[in-house]
Amino acid sequence: MDPIVTEVVRDNASPTNLPSTDSGLPVATVRLKPKRARPFFGRHPWVLESAVLRVEGAPVGGDVVDVTTHDGHFIARGLWNVSSKLRIRLYAFDATTKLDATLWRSRLESAIALRRSLGLDDRREAARLINSEGDALSGLIVDRYADYLSVQVTALAMSLRLDEICNALETLVQPKGIVLRGAERGLSKLEGLHLSDRLMRGSAPAGPIFVMEHGLKFGVDLTEGQKTGFYLDQRDNRQAAARMARGRRVLDMFCYSGGFGVACAVQGGARSVLAVDSSEKATVLAKANADLNGAANVTVETADAFEKLAALESAGEKFGMVILDPPKFARSRTATLDALRAYHRINRLAVDLLEPGGVLISSSCSGAVSREDFIMMLSGVAQRSGRSIQILECRGAAPDHPVSVSCLEGEYLKCVIARIA
């Protein structure tokens, strides 16, 4: 099988001088600036370039390093990346732990056992098995779709350990195939990392994989779908929306593969569902999923969300429920204000389309936008629209997307269910 193609940017280093990942022991020590160590004593896993005082040794991308205070007291052990502002990802907080294949397998075993305890081990279904920092495996995401695994790597260090990780996954999960999905282009650039989508192990699915979710059946395209194939984080939120949908005319914006709309139509008893996405590939999949579940009252359209919302408002259309599940509007802290403006605009348009007593399901997957900022944005929508917005639930990701209290940046998904008077 062809090896993973990895490009590493490093200072004064030979392109073939890749790190040795076998021993798991440090090859260098990184001292932090004074008064910059507190977050890492609290086990936060990200050391930024701005916190580094000096490096003792000559690590290259992916090497194991020890992190100490400015005066040499041990804090943690992590993996080095000279290409990234996120200079070190921390994986151990004692000096006896080796960052080797034994550790990665142990972490994978623990994460998979958690999903089993949550009742998510049915091979007909889909589940997130590894959730990066939430499972103490920063930079690694693994989703299981029936008998296949979809792997996404967002850290250079993890890309250099893919063989070790895939070896462990093959033993622990015994999938028919493991498919690698490349990280977002901007993130790959920041990490100095380029991974192409490819089959890592076993055989590739011949076409869409069909998985069950709360009794519904969905087709998932592992090779061309968004993210790692399906929005598993919204699994339970789709059911929450369905519980509110009975007898309502539902508008499902940014519908992707139709998860919300199909749940509302089939299980929620919605009167009708209009599902809209700007991607033709997504709407084809959404229509197929509606047909697969016998949802004859679901209509699917390909259209720009903002333009469609404005057109519906101009036509005087009204709905009993509007679902908004847009893509990430903010990819960094500097883009937060622009993202909040975009969220305000689509939520204002949605509120204008809702009849009195209608339900708004509004989500944000932008980690840079806090839950508090998102709710304040809805407060602004209430003021501008002259409508009362009553929050019924503030939800997050499904429990197979755990969040470490040491890295609250992992709590990215906000899903607000509100009544519009």
CORWO-V385769 format. One line per field, one symbol per residue. ss: DSSP state (H for helix, E for strand, L for the rest). phi: phi as a letter, one per 20 degrees, with the letter a starting at -180 (. if undefined). A space follows every 10 residues. Layout:
ss->???
phi->???
This chain:
ss->LLLLLLLLLL LLLLLLLLLL LLLLLLLEEE EELLLLLHHH HLLLLEEEHH HEEEEELLLL LLLEEEEELL LLLEEEEEEE LLLLLEEEEE EELLLLLLLL HHHHHHHHHH HHHHHHHLLL LLLLEEEEEE EHHHHLLLLE EEEEELLEEE EEELLHHHHL LHHHHHHHHH HHHLLLEEEE ELLLHHHHHH HLLLLLLEEE EELLLLLLEE EEELLEEEEE LLLLLLLLLL LHHHHHHHHH HHHLLLLLEE EEELLLLLHH HHHHHHLLLL LEEEEEELLH HHHHHHHHHH HHLLLLLEEE EELLHHHHHH HHHHLLLLEE EEEEELLLLL LLHHHHHHHH HHHHHHHHHH HHHEEEEEEE EEEELLLLLL HHHHHHHHHH HHHHHLLLEE EEEEELLLLL LLLLLLLHHH LLLEEEEEEE L
phi->.fffecdceb elcfgeeffe dffmdfdbcd eefgmdegge femfeddegf eeeaddpcfd gnfecedcff dnefdacbde bfedfefcde cbccfeeeec gfffffffgf fffffffemd dffedcbeec clgfdlcgnc ccdddlecdd dcddcggfff dfffffgfff ffdlffacde dffggfffff emcccefaee bmdeffaged ceblnedcec efecfflepa effegfffff fffdegmeed ddelflengf fffffeeemf facddcbeef ffffffffff fgdmefeddd ceafffffff ffffemfcce bcdccfffec dbffefffff ffffffffff ffeefgnfdd dccbdeffef gfffffffff ffffemdedd febddcfffe dfdffebfff eeedcddced e
